[in-house]
Amino acid sequence: MSDCRREWNREDELPVYLAGPIATGPNQRKTYGMFSSVEGAFDSKTIDFDNYAVGRKGSRTPRSGSRERVLDARDPVGKTSSEGQEGSQTHSPGETEDVRPGVVVRYSSGMESSNGESERLLIKGGRVVNDDQSLYADVYIEDGLIKQVGENLVVPGGVKVIEANGRMVIPGGIDVNTCLMKSHLGTRPADDFLQGTKAALAGGTTMIIDHVIPEPGKSLLEAFECWQEAADKKACCDYSLHVDIPQWNETVKEELEQLVQDKGVNSFQVYMAYKDWYQLSDSQVRVSILPINPRLSPFTVNPPFSRFSSSLPQLYEAFSFLKQLGALALVHAENGDLIAQEQTKILRMGITGPEGHALSRPEELEAEAVFRAITLGNRVNCPVYITKVMSKSAADTIAEARRKGSVVFGEPITASLVTDGSHNLNKNWAKAAAYVTSPPLSTDPTTPDHLNTLLASGDLQVVGSAHCAFSTSQKAIGREDFTLIPEGTNGVEERMAFVWDKAVAMGKMDENQFVAVTSTNAAKIFNLYPRKGRIAVGSDADVVIWDPDSSKIITAKLQQSASEYNIFEGLECRGGPALVLSRGRVVYEEGQLQAQQGAGRFIPRKQFPDYAYQRIKFRNQAKSKQAVTRGMYDGPVYDVFTTPKYITPSPSAKTSPTSHQPPPIRNLHQSNFSLSGAQADDFIPRRSGHRIVAPPGGRSNITNLG
């Protein structure tokens, strides 16, 4: 262990994320540190800063234009072979840099199996990084659990030894937002639970939480069982499930209680968008009678009409009921009413391409809905989790609410942290459609940097991927109507690496915060901690050896996703997994995936997670409503005379009860006018009113004014 410390502390062995500017071309860094001098700075009066820029805004072009392949764990410091470099330079022995050896796996005699599995593993020489501390320690794993963490461990013989060589040993990532079975007009994403979890493992994510999305009018329990059956057969890593709520009624409430008590579900998503389909109103209840029409999309502007409505606010009731169950309310926050109006207007203008999607969903509609959801959560005193934070204004709304004490969590996704909505204007329809998601990517190019800053400062807490990869042919369903384009982007494989690249390598975030936003915070919020999200004795052996020095160029050709495109195509990404363990099994090593179909298991989650509900409990006590004890009022009371309401007489026997009744006529003899106090004529007895038959001057006989 001491050798590892000495190597780490050497200046030329600092990890990339602590290093200085990155030079383009095949040459690697030779000087490190924030204030180190730039090589060649004094050779000329003008410095080409583009060659040394680390934090250029927008999509960063590859720093090594000659690299045509993805660099994986086999190239630990981001170097390529001579075949992959053009114009590579030969260095003298004195100029050759020290290269840290890669992850080495050693097997005891007879311990290596055909599938590379071992029940006993010892990770040596690594730097264990949790959300709250980092330390050099060895990790011993047995039967899928972490048994020991420390130095000079005493372990039984015949173990597989993994030499981490000073690299980071972190808990496996948890992606809390995937949609691997989301249906759109009868078609489902290209990535199912098999391909989706393979992509997750290749990116260092060892657990996902997928969204169960029942069809409106269908049973939540039946949908949950359908999702679980599919995942049990195909998932390569552990998983859990959210359940989305497409309508609100007594049957739904009964099913929610069953899901929490018997099925291990503690999070449910409600929608403020997709009017008359998934949207729950905060003003009235709409009970929809939905026809079975396979060509009807929840995103069209002609949804089925509601049959009747009552006066109960759905969102308020949903939040209140979920609080009673101890569950977490996930919110898709957009103003669905205004979006429906904008969609109709834009289609009438003849705009049918992918740009219409973003035009119909301006940024303020997301921010307004986020504010409204937080306000409802505050009134109910229910924790609120905002999924898919895509804009600066929405993120700022969450940050401001948290500063005021609201129990609200924000989740940006891979796409919103890396790219922007400018691609919706691309001349290539297929490329523009690939970026269609809701809420849409912001057209402001500074949004990714802003979201990464809030993530690093703790104002946003979790990074999801919202992985829902539809193929180009599936996207083409909406080639003539942007409301029919299936919504979703990729991101589960790239999620952790881009957080490292955009936040840690840029100096916004440290390694402990990286672990927090990619794993630990999610485990705490959804009551998986410390079973997941931590390297500690007793935790599941979901472990990643993270190589901060690795680098790769994102390309669809080498991704695990079944989709034929990648919205991050051509971007360079620093940092990545060198080795991944799922429940103590090696599933990714040296760039090779060794996942097994059906190896994942469902992880139930208990209600009332402390991370969210501890503050709720104290807020209930602090804000409890109590009557004020006071004496009876015995002073004067102002007399108020109420006007009697006119009662429509019941129909007579001569009148048919089904005949149309005229509206009631106001009685002009009744008035609420009164004179208070004593009057001069109070001594005169009152008399009943007289009907004047013949007015003074006689009746008029004028019948013609001509």
C-alpha positions in Angstrom: 0.0 0.0 0.0 2.8 2.4 0.8 4.2 1.9 -2.7 0.8 2.9 -4.1 0.9 6.1 -2.0 4.3 7.0 -3.2 3.4 6.5 -6.8 0.2 8.6 -6.4 2.1 11.5 -4.7 4.7 11.7 -7.5 4.0 14.8 -9.6 4.2 12.9 -12.9 1.7 10.3 -11.7 -1.2 12.7 -10.9 -4.5 11.6 -12.4 -5.7 13.5 -15.5 -8.5 15.3 -13.7 -5.9 17.1 -11.5 -3.7 17.8 -14.4 -3.1 21.0 -16.5 -4.2 21.9 -20.0 -4.5 19.1 -22.6 -2.5 19.4 -25.8 -3.8 18.3 -29.1 -2.2 15.6 -31.2 -0.6 12.4 -30.0 1.7 14.0 -27.4 0.7 13.5 -23.8 0.9 16.0 -21.0 4.4 16.6 -19.5 3.5 19.2 -16.9 0.7 19.2 -14.5 -1.1 21.4 -12.1 -3.4 24.3 -12.3 -0.6 26.9 -12.4 2.0 25.0 -14.4 3.6 26.8 -17.3 2.4 26.1 -20.8 4.9 24.3 -23.0 6.3 26.6 -25.6 4.8 29.7 -24.0 8.0 31.8 -24.3 8.9 30.5 -27.8 6.6 33.0 -29.4 4.7 36.1 -28.3 1.4 34.5 -29.4 0.0 31.3 -27.8 -2.4 29.1 -29.7 -4.9 28.8 -26.8 -7.2 26.6 -28.8 -4.6 23.8 -28.5 -4.6 24.1 -24.8 -8.2 24.8 -24.1 -9.9 22.5 -21.6 -13.2 24.2 -21.0 -14.4 25.3 -24.4 -18.1 25.7 -24.4 -20.4 23.7 -26.6 -19.5 20.4 -28.1 -15.8 19.8 -27.7 -14.1 18.4 -30.8 -11.7 15.6 -30.3 -8.3 16.8 -29.1 -6.5 14.1 -31.2 -7.9 14.3 -34.7 -5.8 11.3 -35.7 -7.6 9.0 -33.3 -10.2 6.9 -35.1 -11.0 4.3 -32.5 -12.2 4.3 -28.9 -9.6 4.1 -26.2 -10.5 1.7 -23.5 -8.9 0.2 -20.4 -6.2 -1.3 -22.5 -4.8 2.2 -23.2 -4.8 3.4 -19.6 -3.5 6.8 -20.2 -5.3 7.5 -23.4 -2.4 6.6 -25.8 -3.1 4.9 -29.1 -1.0 2.4 -30.9 1.3 3.5 -33.7 -1.2 2.2 -36.3 -3.9 4.6 -35.0 -1.7 7.7 -35.0 -0.7 9.8 -38.0 2.5 11.7 -37.7 3.4 10.2 -34.4 6.7 11.4 -33.0 9.5 9.3 -31.6 10.7 10.4 -28.1 14.1 9.9 -26.7 14.3 7.7 -23.6 14.6 10.8 -21.4 11.3 12.1 -22.7 9.4 8.9 -22.3 6.7 9.3 -19.6 6.0 6.8 -16.9 2.9 4.9 -17.6 0.9 3.4 -14.8 0.2 -0.3 -15.4 -3.3 -1.3 -16.2 -5.6 -3.4 -14.0 -4.1 -6.8 -13.6 -6.2 -9.9 -12.7 -4.2 -12.8 -11.2 -5.8 -16.2 -10.6 -4.7 -18.8 -8.1 -4.2 -22.3 -9.5 -7.5 -23.9 -10.4 -9.5 -20.7 -9.6 -10.1 -19.4 -13.1 -13.4 -20.6 -14.6 -14.5 -20.6 -18.2 -16.7 -17.6 -17.7 -14.2 -15.7 -15.6 -16.2 -15.9 -12.4 -14.9 -16.4 -8.9 -16.7 -16.5 -5.6 -13.7 -14.9 -3.8 -12.1 -11.7 -5.0 -9.4 -9.4 -3.5 -8.9 -6.0 -5.0 -5.5 -4.8 -4.0 -3.7 -1.5 -4.3 -6.7 0.6 -5.0 -8.0 3.9 -3.6 -11.4 3.4 -2.1 -13.6 6.4 -2.8 -17.0 6.9 -1.2 -19.2 10.0 -1.1 -17.7 11.1 2.2 -14.1 9.9 2.2 -11.2 8.4 0.2 -8.6 6.1 1.5 -6.1 3.5 0.3 -7.5 0.1 1.2 -7.9 -3.5 -0.1 -11.4 -4.9 -0.6 -12.2 -8.6 -0.1 -15.4 -9.9 -1.7 -17.1 -13.2 -1.1 -20.6 -14.6 -2.1 -21.5 -11.3 -3.8 -20.9 -9.2 -0.7 -18.1 -7.0 0.5 -16.6 -8.8 3.5 -13.6 -6.7 4.4 -12.2 -3.3 3.7 -8.8 -2.2 5.0 -5.0 -2.8 4.8 -3.2 -6.1 5.4 -6.3 -8.1 5.2 -6.3 -11.8 6.2 -8.1 -13.7 3.5 -8.5 -17.4 2.8 -6.4 -19.0 0.1 -7.4 -19.6 -3.5 -8.8 -16.1 -4.2 -8.7 -14.1 -7.4 -6.5 -11.1 -7.0 -7.2 -7.9 -8.9 -4.4 -5.4 -8.9 -5.9 -1.9 -9.1 -2.5 -0.2 -9.3 -3.6 3.0 -7.5 -6.8 3.5 -9.4 -10.1 4.5 -7.8 -12.3 1.8 -6.4 -15.9 3.2 -6.3 -19.4 1.8 -5.8 -21.2 0.9 -9.0 -23.3 3.5 -10.6 -27.1 3.7 -10.2 -29.1 5.0 -13.1 -32.5 5.9 -11.7 -34.2 6.9 -15.0 -34.4 4.4 -17.8 -37.4 3.6 -20.1 -36.5 0.2 -21.7 -40.1 -0.9 -22.4 -41.8 2.4 -23.1 -44.4 1.8 -25.8 -45.1 4.3 -28.6 -47.9 3.4 -31.1 -47.3 -0.2 -30.5 -43.5 -0.1 -30.9 -40.8 -0.3 -28.2 -37.3 1.0 -27.9 -34.4 -0.7 -29.7 -32.8 -1.3 -26.3 -34.7 -3.8 -24.1 -33.6 -5.0 -20.7 -30.9 -7.1 -22.3 -29.2 -4.5 -24.4 -30.0 -1.7 -22.0 -28.3 -3.3 -19.0 -25.3 -4.4 -21.2 -24.8 -0.8 -22.1 -25.2 0.2 -18.4 -22.5 -2.2 -17.3 -20.1 -1.1 -20.0 -20.4 2.4 -18.6 -19.9 1.5 -15.0 -23.6 1.4 -14.0 -24.4 -1.7 -12.0 -28.1 -1.0 -11.2 -31.0 0.7 -13.0 -34.4 1.8 -11.9 -36.7 1.5 -14.9 -40.1 3.2 -15.4 -43.2 1.1 -15.6 -45.6 3.0 -17.9 -49.1 1.5 -17.9 -51.4 2.4 -20.8 -54.2 4.8 -19.6 -57.1 2.9 -18.2 -55.0 -0.3 -17.6 -54.0 -1.8 -14.3 -50.8 -0.6 -12.6 -50.3 -4.0 -11.0 -50.6 -5.9 -14.3 -48.1 -3.5 -15.9 -45.7 -3.9 -13.0 -45.8 -7.7 -13.3 -45.2 -7.5 -17.1 -42.1 -5.3 -16.6 -40.8 -7.5 -13.8 -41.2 -10.7 -15.8 -39.4 -9.2 -18.8 -36.5 -7.9 -16.6 -36.1 -11.2 -14.8 -35.5 -12.9 -18.1 -33.1 -10.4 -19.7 -31.5 -8.0 -17.2 -27.8 -8.4 -16.8 -27.5 -6.3 -13.7 -29.7 -5.6 -10.6 -32.8 -3.4 -11.2 -35.8 -1.9 -9.5 -38.9 -0.2 -10.9 -40.8 3.0 -10.6 -44.5 3.0 -11.5 -46.0 5.9 -13.5 -49.5 7.0 -12.7 -51.6 7.7 -15.9 -54.9 8.4 -14.1 -56.2 9.0 -10.6 -59.2 7.1 -9.1 -60.0 4.8 -6.2 -58.7 1.7 -8.1 -55.4 3.4 -8.6 -55.1 4.2 -4.9 -55.8 0.6 -4.0 -53.1 -0.6 -6.4 -50.6 1.9 -5.1 -51.0 0.6 -1.6 -50.4 -3.0 -2.9 -47.3 -1.9 -4.8 -45.8 -0.3 -1.7 -46.8 -2.9 0.8 -46.3 -6.1 -1.2 -44.1 -5.3 -4.3 -41.3 -3.2 -2.9 -42.0 0.0 -4.9 -41.5 3.3 -3.1 -41.5 5.8 -6.1 -44.3 6.8 -8.5 -44.2 9.3 -11.3 -47.0 11.7 -12.1 -47.2 13.8 -15.3 -48.0 17.5 -15.6 -47.8 17.1 -19.4 -49.5 15.0 -22.2 -52.9 16.5 -21.7 -55.9 14.2 -21.6 -53.6 11.2 -21.7 -51.1 11.0 -18.8 -51.5 14.5 -17.3 -52.9 14.8 -13.8 -54.5 18.1 -13.2 -54.0 20.4 -10.2 -57.4 22.0 -10.7 -59.9 19.2 -11.5 -60.3 15.5 -12.0 -60.9 14.3 -15.5 -62.1 10.7 -15.8 -61.4 9.7 -19.4 -63.1 7.0 -21.4 -60.3 6.0 -23.8 -61.0 4.2 -27.1 -58.6 1.4 -28.1 -56.9 2.9 -31.1 -53.4 1.7 -32.0 -52.7 4.7 -34.1 -53.5 7.2 -31.3 -50.4 8.6 -29.6 -50.3 10.3 -26.2 -48.4 13.1 -27.9 -51.0 14.0 -30.6 -53.1 17.1 -30.4 -56.4 15.2 -30.8 -56.6 13.0 -27.7 -59.8 11.4 -26.5 -62.2 13.7 -24.8 -63.1 13.4 -21.1 -66.5 12.0 -20.3 -67.1 13.9 -17.1 -65.2 15.8 -14.4 -65.5 16.6 -10.7 -63.8 19.2 -8.5 -61.0 17.4 -6.8 -57.4 18.4 -7.6 -55.6 15.3 -8.7 -52.0 16.3 -8.0 -52.9 17.5 -4.5 -54.6 14.2 -3.8 -51.8 12.2 -5.4 -49.2 13.9 -3.3 -51.2 13.5 -0.1 -51.8 9.8 -0.7 -48.2 9.1 -1.6 -47.0 10.9 1.5 -49.3 8.6 3.6 -47.8 5.6 1.9 -44.2 6.9 2.5 -43.4 6.9 -1.2 -41.6 9.5 -3.3 -43.5 11.6 -5.8 -41.6 11.8 -9.1 -42.8 14.6 -11.4 -42.5 15.1 -15.1 -42.8 18.9 -15.0 -44.2 20.7 -18.0 -47.3 22.8 -18.5 -49.4 20.3 -20.5 -52.3 22.7 -21.2 -50.2 25.3 -22.9 -48.1 22.7 -24.7 -51.3 21.4 -26.3 -52.3 24.9 -27.5 -48.8 25.5 -28.8 -48.7 22.2 -30.7 -52.0 23.0 -32.4 -50.8 26.5 -33.4 -47.5 25.3 -34.7 -49.0 22.5 -36.8 -51.4 25.0 -38.3 -48.4 27.2 -39.3 -47.2 24.3 -41.4 -44.2 23.4 -39.1 -44.2 19.6 -38.9 -40.4 18.8 -38.4 -38.5 18.1 -35.2 -38.0 21.8 -34.6 -41.7 22.1 -33.9 -41.2 19.9 -30.8 -38.9 22.4 -29.2 -41.0 25.4 -30.4 -44.1 24.0 -28.7 -42.3 23.4 -25.4 -40.5 26.7 -24.5 -38.3 26.7 -21.4 -40.6 28.7 -19.3 -43.3 26.0 -19.5 -40.9 23.6 -17.7 -39.9 26.2 -15.1 -43.5 27.1 -14.4 -44.5 23.5 -13.9 -41.5 22.9 -11.6 -42.5 25.8 -9.5 -46.1 24.6 -9.3 -45.0 21.1 -8.4 -42.8 22.4 -5.6 -45.6 24.6 -4.3 -48.0 21.7 -4.1 -45.3 19.6 -2.4 -44.8 22.3 0.2 -48.5 22.6 0.9 -48.9 18.8 1.3 -45.4 18.6 3.0 -44.5 15.8 0.6 -41.0 15.2 -0.8 -40.9 15.9 -4.6 -38.4 14.6 -7.1 -38.2 16.5 -10.4 -37.1 14.1 -13.2 -35.3 15.3 -16.4 -34.2 18.8 -15.5 -33.4 20.2 -18.9 -33.2 24.0 -18.6 -31.4 26.7 -16.6 -34.6 28.3 -15.3 -36.0 24.9 -14.1 -32.7 24.1 -12.3 -32.6 27.6 -10.7 -36.2 27.1 -9.5 -35.2 23.9 -7.7 -32.0 25.5 -6.3 -33.9 28.5 -4.9 -36.6 26.2 -3.4 -34.0 24.1 -1.6 -32.3 27.2 -0.2 -35.7 28.0 1.3 -36.0 24.6 2.9 -38.2 22.7 0.4 -37.7 18.9 0.3 -37.1 18.7 -3.4 -34.6 16.8 -5.5 -33.5 17.6 -9.1 -32.2 15.1 -11.7 -30.5 16.3 -14.8 -29.8 13.7 -17.5 -26.8 12.8 -19.6 -28.1 14.7 -22.6 -28.8 17.9 -20.7 -25.3 17.9 -19.2 -23.5 17.4 -22.5 -25.4 18.8 -25.4 -28.1 21.4 -26.3 -31.1 21.9 -28.5 -29.4 23.4 -31.5 -29.4 20.0 -33.2 -33.2 20.2 -33.6 -32.5 22.7 -36.4 -30.2 20.3 -38.3 -31.0 20.0 -42.0 -30.8 16.2 -41.7 -34.3 15.1 -40.5 -33.1 11.9 -38.9 -30.3 13.6 -36.9 -32.7 16.3 -35.7 -35.3 13.7 -34.7 -32.6 11.8 -32.7 -32.5 14.7 -30.2 -36.3 14.8 -29.6 -37.1 14.3 -25.9 -39.4 15.9 -23.3 -38.8 18.3 -21.8 -36.7 19.3 -24.8 -33.0 20.1 -24.8 -32.5 23.8 -24.2 -31.5 26.0 -27.1 -29.2 28.0 -24.8 -25.7 26.6 -25.4 -24.6 27.6 -21.9 -27.1 25.3 -20.3 -24.9 22.2 -20.0 -22.2 24.1 -18.2 -24.8 25.7 -15.9 -26.4 22.4 -15.0 -22.9 20.9 -14.2 -22.2 23.8 -11.9 -25.4 23.3 -10.0 -24.7 19.6 -9.8 -21.3 20.2 -8.4 -22.6 22.7 -5.8 -25.3 20.3 -4.5 -28.3 22.2 -5.9 -29.0 19.2 -8.2 -28.5 15.8 -6.6 -28.7 12.8 -9.0 -27.7 12.2 -12.6 -30.0 9.9 -14.7 -29.9 9.0 -18.3 -33.5 8.8 -19.4 -32.2 6.1 -21.7 -34.9 5.4 -24.3 -33.2 4.7 -27.6 -35.6 4.4 -30.5 -34.2 3.5 -34.0 -34.3 6.0 -36.9 -37.1 4.1 -38.5 -39.1 4.3 -35.3 -38.4 8.0 -35.1 -39.7 8.3 -38.7 -43.2 7.5 -37.5 -43.4 11.3 -37.0 -41.9 12.3 -40.3 -45.0 14.4 -41.2 -46.1 15.3 -37.6 -43.5 16.1 -34.9 -46.1 15.2 -32.2 -45.8 11.5 -33.4 -42.0 11.3 -33.1 -41.0 8.9 -30.3 -39.4 10.7 -27.5 -36.1 9.6 -26.0 -32.3 9.7 -26.3 -29.4 7.3 -25.3 -27.2 8.0 -22.4 -27.0 5.0 -20.0 -23.5 3.9 -21.2 -22.1 7.4 -21.4 -23.6 8.8 -18.1 -20.8 8.3 -15.6 -18.0 9.1 -18.1 -19.5 12.4 -19.1 -20.1 13.5 -15.5 -16.4 12.9 -14.9 -15.4 14.7 -18.1 -17.7 17.7 -17.7 -17.5 18.2 -13.9 -14.5 16.4 -12.3 -12.0 16.9 -15.1 -13.1 20.5 -15.4 -12.4 21.2 -11.7 -16.0 21.7 -10.7 -16.4 18.6 -8.7 -14.1 16.3 -6.6 -14.0 12.5 -6.7 -16.3 12.1 -3.7 -19.0 14.3 -5.2 -18.7 12.2 -8.4 -19.5 9.1 -6.4 -22.4 11.0 -4.7 -24.2 12.2 -7.9 -23.7 9.0 -9.9 -24.5 6.4 -7.1 -24.8 7.3 -3.4 -27.4 10.1 -3.5 -29.7 7.9 -5.6 -29.2 5.0 -3.2 -30.1 7.3 -0.3 -33.1 8.9 -1.9 -34.7 5.6 -3.1 -33.8 3.7 0.1 -31.1 1.4 -1.3 -28.3 2.7 0.9 -26.0 1.2 2.2 -26.8 -2.0 0.3 -26.0 0.0 -2.8 -24.0 3.1 -3.3 -21.1 2.4 -0.9 -17.9 0.4 -0.6 -18.4 -0.9 3.0 -18.6 -4.2 4.8 -22.0 -5.8 4.1 -22.7 -3.9 1.0 -23.4 -5.6 -2.3 -20.2 -6.2 -4.3 -21.2 -3.8 -7.1 -17.7 -2.3 -7.6 -16.1 -0.3 -10.3 -12.3 0.3 -10.8 -12.4 3.7 -12.3 -9.6 4.9 -14.6 -9.4 8.7 -14.6 -6.7 8.7 -17.2 -8.6 6.8 -19.9 -10.0 8.5 -22.9 -12.3 7.6 -25.7 -14.2 9.0 -28.7 -17.9 8.3 -28.6 -19.1 6.4 -31.6 -22.2 4.3 -32.4 -19.9 1.7 -34.0 -18.5 0.6 -30.6 -21.4 1.2 -28.3 -23.4 -1.6 -26.6 -26.7 0.0 -27.5 -28.6 -1.6 -30.3 -29.4 1.8 -31.7 -27.6 2.7 -35.0 -26.8 6.3 -33.8 -25.5 8.1 -30.8 -26.4 11.7 -30.0 -22.8 12.2 -28.6 -21.1 10.9 -31.8 -17.6 12.3 -32.1 -17.2 13.8 -28.7 -14.1 12.9 -26.6 -14.7 11.7 -23.1 -12.2 11.5 -20.3 -12.5 8.8 -17.6 -14.1 5.4 -17.7 -14.4 2.0 -16.1 -11.4 -0.3 -16.3 -13.2 -3.2 -14.6 -16.8 -3.7 -13.4 -18.1 -6.1 -10.8 -21.8 -6.9 -10.5 -22.6 -8.8 -7.3 -19.0 -10.0 -7.1 -18.8 -11.2 -10.7 -16.5 -9.6 -13.3 -18.8 -8.4 -16.0 -16.5 -5.9 -17.8 -12.7 -6.2 -18.1 -10.2 -4.7 -20.5 -12.9 -3.3 -22.7 -14.6 -6.7 -23.0 -18.2 -7.3 -21.8 -18.8 -10.6 -19.9 -22.4 -10.0 -18.9 -24.9 -12.8 -18.5 -28.5 -12.5 -19.6 -30.9 -12.9 -16.7 -28.3 -12.5 -14.0 -29.9 -9.3 -12.6 -32.3 -9.5 -9.7 -35.1 -7.3 -8.6 -34.2 -5.1 -5.6 -37.3 -4.2 -3.5 -37.3 -0.8 -1.7 -39.0 0.0 1.6 -41.1 3.1 2.1 -40.2 6.2 4.1 -36.6 6.7 3.1 -34.8 8.6 5.8 -33.0 10.8 3.3 -36.3 12.3 2.2 -38.7 11.8 5.1 -36.6 12.7 8.1 -37.1 16.4 7.3 -40.8 15.8 6.5 -41.3 14.4 10.0 -39.8 17.4 11.7 -41.6 19.8 9.3 -44.9 18.2 10.3 -44.1 19.0 13.9 -42.9 22.5 13.2 -45.7 23.5 10.9 -48.6 21.7 12.7 -51.8 23.7 12.6 -53.3 24.3 16.0 -56.1 26.6 17.2 -55.3 29.5 19.4 -56.8 29.4 22.9 -58.6 32.6 23.7 -61.6 33.9 25.6 -65.1 34.4 24.2 -65.9 37.7 22.4 -68.6 39.6 24.2 -68.5 42.9 22.3 -71.0 44.4 19.8 -71.8 42.4 16.6 -72.9 44.1 13.4 -76.3 42.9 12.2 -76.2 41.6 8.6 -79.5 41.0 6.8 -79.2 38.2 4.2 -81.3 38.3 1.1 -83.5 35.2 0.8 -82.8 33.2 -2.3 -85.6 33.0 -4.9 -86.9 29.4 -5.0 -88.2 28.2 -8.3 -91.7 26.8 -7.8 -92.3 23.2 -8.5 -94.2 22.5 -11.8 -98.0 22.3 -11.5 -100.1 19.4 -12.4 -101.1 21.1 -15.7 -97.4 21.5 -16.6 -95.5 18.6 -18.0 -92.5 17.8 -15.8 -90.4 17.3 -18.9 -91.4 20.7 -20.4 -88.8 23.5 -20.6 -89.1 25.7 -17.5 -88.4 29.4 -18.0 -85.6 30.9 -15.9 -86.7 32.4 -12.6 -87.7 36.1 -12.6 -86.2 38.5 -10.1 -88.7 39.8 -7.5 -88.3 43.6 -7.8 -90.3 44.2 -4.6 -87.6 42.6 -2.5 -84.6 44.7 -1.6 -81.8 44.5 0.9 -81.9 48.3 1.4 -82.4 49.3 5.1 -82.2 52.4 7.2 -80.4 51.9 10.5 -81.3 53.9 13.7 -84.5 55.7 14.8 -86.6 57.3 12.1 -89.1 60.2 12.4 -92.1 58.1 11.3 -91.4 55.1 13.6 -94.7 55.9 15.5 -96.9 55.4 12.4 -98.2 51.8 12.1 -96.9 49.9 9.2 -99.4 48.8 6.5 -99.2 46.1 3.9 -98.4 47.2 0.3 -101.1 48.1 -2.2 -101.2 47.1 -5.8 -101.9 50.1 -8.0 -104.3 49.0 -10.7 -104.9 52.4 -12.3 -101.9 54.8 -12.0 -102.5 58.5 -11.5 -103.5 60.1 -14.8 -105.2 57.0 -16.1 -103.9 54.3 -18.4 -102.2 55.3 -21.6 -104.0 54.4 -24.8 -101.2 55.4 -27.1 -100.6 52.4 -29.4 -98.9 54.1 -32.3 -96.1 56.6 -32.3 -96.1 57.0 -36.0 
